Amino acid sequence: MKAVIQKNMKIFKKKRVDTLILGSTHYEHIRPQIQKVLGEKVYIIDQAEIVADKLKEYLKRHPDVEKLCKRGKQRKFFTTTDPESFWRVGKKMASMDKKDVQSAIINI
């Protein structure tokens, strides 16, 4: 992963960018490595934090949503990647049962 990050960050280093916007919530997982390659002077804007903060604000303004989410007390996680892999990573961040993880890919 380190070699891939270094290769993909070359253009930003060459252009001497001062700010980088991470365009996917997945990049949060490698943000420290990106920061290390680009250096501490490069400001990284992480949309994952922005999305989480906005959702938190929204839920505070709409407490009725929490009641709706608890109805039935069942959670389902849908992923476009392998459900097994998603569960192995996801169970570290949220208490999720393996049976609650399903593929979001529809085979036609």
Secondary structure, DSSP 8 states (H G I E B T S, - for coil): -HHHHHHHHHHHHHTT-SEEEE-SGGGGGGHHHHHHHH-TTSEEEEHHHHHHHHHHHHHHH-THHHHHHHTT----EEESS-HHHHHHHHHHHS---GGGEEE-----
